[in-house]
């Protein structure tokens, strides 16, 4: 674990998404928006071609989550707010 505050972690996560992840998704007609970081879970919204794509879960878990977890051990999971079930609630 790093010694970053919640606010610092959120800023780092947002920067990683903006600089490293968004351009890759945008190159394929998709996009991603950061929504929140709570209890080790990053909440995002896949947009554009990514929204509703059959490969969206693979993009989310296999690419976005994997990359963020490699860089920040504080991250346990990445969830798309549009793919959440009612039991999972709001972020």
Secondary structure, 3 states (H helix, E strand, C coil): CCCCCHHHHHHHHHHHHHHHHHHHHHCCCEEEEEEEEECCEEEEEEEECCCCCCCHHHHHHHHHHHHHHHHCCCCCEEEECCCCCHHHCCC
